Amino acid sequence: MGERATAGSMTDIDETDAADERAEDEQDAADERAGDEQDPTDERAGDEQDPTAVFDEVSEYDSTALFKPKVVALVVSNSESKGPNLMTASWYMLAGYDPFRYLLAVSHKTYTHEIIEESGEFVLAAPSTDLVDALTLSGMVSGRDIDKIDHLGLETVPGTAVDVPLLRDAVGNVECTVMDSFEFEGCTYYFGNVENAYVTADGLDGRLLSPETDVLAYMGSDWGADDTHSKYRYYADFDAEAMERFPGDEVIESLPDELREEQID
């Protein structure tokens, strides 16, 4: 696993998942207060049906570690008057196939929210490890205060179906137009209809992303042993040798005859 640290303070108002960072800090403080109150191993000697006899109990925030690594998106938007902006976002997901669409959550406090409300379009960029600084800075500094693309010296390519630039050094870019949205707890959730999607040259091996793309498989952030102003960002370093595959035939053969025939047909 590679790791990278960048100086700064995680008090971002331009990051969709900034609440995650605050929750983590609060949880760290709570863990320190809990200290020696209870030894979790004591409970395991009790009822074997208790989940803690099998698992370590973790906090709500630490439960997010169970679903990593993941590719955190760089959301690109474009203001007609002020130009393009970047935002780091982990609150997004595939949300349907017909039409093909993604769901993106954006805090009302962010500059990105202001721009998307104005333009109705955005780009989801999948960062390579070369963009780890962009991933970090875009979650720390608001586009109201600095042009992050210019500051980082990022190269862009004009969008086709949207008036939003694509990141040249990204593994891929997905052009989205807002087809619908709803609001919930200080965020707007945008359904982005996929207009066009692009991947770096030879980036797909069949329908799989090639390990050669060097996609930034984000593991999370945590304080390191060194005295730094910000947390370390951790990501998994994948290569072709790390890829494994398995066929589904064996488990399908274990099904009852009728179900097995349905899967084979």
C-alpha positions in Angstrom: 0.0 0.0 0.0 1.4 3.4 -1.0 0.8 6.5 1.1 0.9 10.2 0.6 0.6 13.2 2.9 -0.2 16.8 2.0 -0.1 19.7 4.4 -3.4 21.5 5.2 -6.4 21.4 7.4 -9.4 19.2 6.8 -12.0 21.9 7.4 -13.2 21.9 3.8 -16.4 23.5 2.9 -16.1 22.3 -0.7 -16.0 18.5 -0.1 -19.1 16.4 -0.2 -17.8 14.0 2.4 -16.2 16.6 4.7 -18.7 15.4 7.3 -16.8 12.1 7.3 -13.6 13.8 8.4 -15.4 15.6 11.2 -17.1 12.4 12.3 -13.8 10.6 12.4 -12.2 13.3 14.6 -15.1 13.1 17.0 -14.9 9.4 17.1 -11.1 9.6 17.8 -11.9 11.9 20.8 -14.6 9.5 22.0 -12.2 6.5 21.8 -9.7 8.4 23.9 -12.2 9.2 26.5 -13.4 5.6 26.6 -9.8 4.5 27.2 -9.6 1.8 29.8 -13.4 1.7 30.6 -13.8 -1.8 29.0 -11.7 -4.5 27.6 -13.7 -5.9 24.5 -12.0 -9.3 24.9 -13.8 -9.8 28.3 -17.2 -10.0 26.5 -16.0 -12.7 24.1 -15.8 -15.2 26.9 -19.6 -14.9 27.3 -22.4 -15.9 25.0 -21.1 -17.3 21.8 -24.2 -16.0 20.0 -23.1 -12.5 20.8 -21.6 -10.9 17.6 -18.6 -9.6 19.7 -17.7 -13.3 20.2 -16.9 -13.3 16.5 -16.3 -9.8 15.4 -14.6 -6.6 16.8 -17.2 -3.9 17.2 -16.4 -0.7 15.4 -17.8 2.8 15.3 -20.3 4.0 12.7 -17.5 6.0 11.1 -15.1 3.1 11.0 -17.7 1.0 9.3 -16.9 2.9 6.1 -13.5 1.1 6.1 -15.3 -2.1 5.3 -16.2 -0.9 1.8 -12.8 0.3 0.7 -10.8 0.5 -1.4 -13.0 2.6 -3.6 -12.4 5.2 -6.3 -13.2 8.6 -4.9 -14.4 10.9 -7.6 -13.2 14.3 -8.6 -16.3 16.2 -9.6 -15.6 18.8 -12.2 -18.1 21.6 -12.7 -17.9 24.8 -14.7 -19.2 28.3 -13.9 -20.0 30.4 -17.0 -18.6 33.5 -15.2 -15.7 32.1 -13.2 -14.6 28.9 -14.9 -14.1 25.3 -13.8 -13.9 23.9 -10.3 -13.0 20.6 -8.6 -14.6 18.8 -5.6 -13.6 15.6 -4.0 -16.7 13.3 -3.6 -17.2 9.8 -2.1 -21.0 10.2 -1.9 -21.9 8.9 -5.4 -23.2 5.7 -6.8 -24.6 4.0 -9.9 -28.4 4.7 -9.8 -29.9 3.0 -12.9 -29.4 1.6 -16.4 -32.2 3.0 -18.6 -31.2 5.7 -18.9 -27.7 5.0 -17.4 -27.3 7.4 -14.5 -25.2 8.1 -11.4 -26.4 9.7 -8.1 -24.2 12.4 -6.6 -24.7 14.1 -3.3 -23.4 17.7 -3.0 -23.6 19.8 0.2 -25.5 23.0 0.0 -22.4 24.8 1.5 -20.2 24.0 -1.4 -19.2 26.1 -4.4 -19.9 23.0 -6.5 -23.5 23.0 -5.5 -23.8 26.6 -6.6 -22.4 25.8 -10.0 -24.4 22.7 -10.7 -27.6 24.5 -9.7 -26.6 27.1 -12.3 -25.4 24.8 -15.1 -27.2 21.5 -14.6 -24.2 19.4 -15.6 -20.9 18.0 -14.2 -18.2 15.5 -14.9 -17.2 12.5 -12.7 -13.5 11.9 -13.1 -11.8 8.8 -11.8 -8.4 9.9 -10.5 -5.1 8.1 -11.1 -2.5 8.1 -8.4 -0.9 11.1 -10.2 -4.0 13.1 -9.0 -3.6 12.4 -5.3 -2.7 16.0 -4.6 -5.9 17.1 -6.5 -7.9 14.7 -4.5 -6.5 16.1 -1.3 -6.7 19.8 -2.1 -10.1 19.6 -3.6 -11.4 18.4 -0.3 -9.7 21.2 1.7 -10.0 24.4 -0.2 -13.1 26.0 -1.7 -13.2 27.0 -5.3 -14.6 30.4 -4.1 -11.1 31.1 -2.8 -8.7 29.6 -5.5 -8.8 28.2 -9.0 -7.7 24.6 -8.1 -7.2 23.4 -11.6 -4.9 26.4 -12.3 -3.1 26.1 -9.0 -2.4 22.4 -9.5 -1.4 22.9 -13.1 -3.9 20.3 -14.3 -4.4 19.7 -18.0 -7.9 19.4 -19.3 -9.7 18.4 -22.5 -13.0 20.1 -23.6 -16.2 18.1 -22.9 -18.4 17.0 -25.8 -22.0 16.9 -24.5 -21.4 19.2 -21.5 -19.6 22.6 -21.2 -17.3 21.1 -18.5 -13.7 20.1 -19.0 -12.4 16.6 -18.6 -9.2 15.9 -16.6 -6.5 14.7 -19.0 -4.6 12.8 -16.3 -7.7 11.0 -14.9 -8.2 7.3 -15.6 -11.5 8.2 -17.1 -14.2 10.9 -17.2 -18.0 10.6 -17.3 -20.1 13.5 -18.7 -23.4 13.9 -16.9 -26.4 16.2 -17.2 -28.8 16.6 -14.3 -32.1 14.7 -15.1 -33.6 15.0 -11.6 -32.7 15.8 -8.0 -34.0 15.9 -4.5 -32.9 17.5 -1.2 -32.1 15.7 2.1 -30.3 17.0 5.2 -28.4 19.8 3.7 -27.5 18.1 0.5 -28.9 17.9 -3.0 -28.8 14.5 -4.6 -28.4 14.8 -8.4 -29.3 12.1 -10.8 -26.7 12.5 -13.6 -27.7 11.1 -17.0 -24.5 9.7 -18.6 -24.0 11.6 -21.9 -20.5 10.3 -22.7 -17.9 8.2 -20.9 -14.2 8.1 -21.7 -11.3 5.9 -20.4 -7.6 6.4 -20.8 -6.1 4.7 -23.9 -6.2 0.9 -23.6 -7.6 1.4 -20.1 -10.2 -1.4 -20.4 -9.3 -5.1 -20.5 -12.6 -6.4 -21.9 -15.1 -4.8 -19.5 -12.6 -4.6 -16.6 -10.4 -1.6 -15.7 -6.8 -2.5 -16.4 -4.5 -2.4 -13.4 -2.1 -0.6 -15.7 -4.3 2.5 -15.5 -2.9 3.1 -12.0 -6.4 4.1 -10.7 -6.3 5.7 -7.2 -7.9 2.9 -5.0 -8.6 5.0 -2.0 -8.3 3.4 1.5 -9.0 6.4 3.7 -7.1 8.9 5.8 -5.5 8.7 9.2 -2.9 10.5 11.3 0.6 9.1 10.9 3.5 8.9 13.3 5.0 12.2 12.0 3.9 15.6 13.2 1.9 16.8 10.2 -0.9 19.4 9.7 -3.2 17.0 7.9 -3.8 13.3 7.8 -2.1 10.9 5.5 -4.1 9.6 2.5 -3.8 5.9 1.9 -4.4 4.1 -1.3 -3.9 0.5 -2.5 -1.2 -0.1 -5.1 -2.6 -2.5 -7.7 -0.8 -4.3 -10.5 -1.6 -7.1 -12.9 -0.3 -9.7 -10.5 -2.7 -8.6 -7.8 -5.7 -9.4 -10.1 -7.5 -12.7 -9.4 -10.5 -14.2 -11.1 -12.9 -17.0 -10.3 -15.5 -18.8 -12.3 -19.1 -19.1 -11.1 -19.7 -22.6 -12.5 -18.9 -24.4 -9.3 -21.4 -22.6 -7.1 -24.0 -22.7 -9.8 -23.6 -26.5 -10.0 -24.5 -26.7 -6.3 -28.0 -25.3 -6.9 -31.1 -27.4 -7.0 -31.8 -28.6 -10.6 -34.5 -26.2 -11.4 -32.6 -23.1 -10.2 -29.4 -24.4 -11.9 -31.1 -24.7 -15.2 -32.5 -21.2 -15.0 -29.0 -19.8 -14.4 -27.5 -21.8 -17.3 -30.3 -20.8 -19.7 
